[in-house]
């Protein structure tokens, strides 16, 4: 296996294919191939509306062109 020291704490991770991990930090989403010596590649930055949400899922299509990051936010205190 591989190891890498991320610049931010990983808040969520998921296998998005048999050879690719999706890593979500507080500000960005990365893809990391388990093949070769590559490091995680930044795919996109999280939008402001997901900044304080708990991430519950991340998915992509087989071509990695359609991506979705899903989070939940706490309700009002009432």
Secondary structure, 3 states (H helix, E strand, C coil): CCCCCCCCCEEEEEEEECCEEEEEECCEEEEEECCCCCCCEEEEECCHHHCCCEEEEEEECCCCCCEEEEEECCCCCC
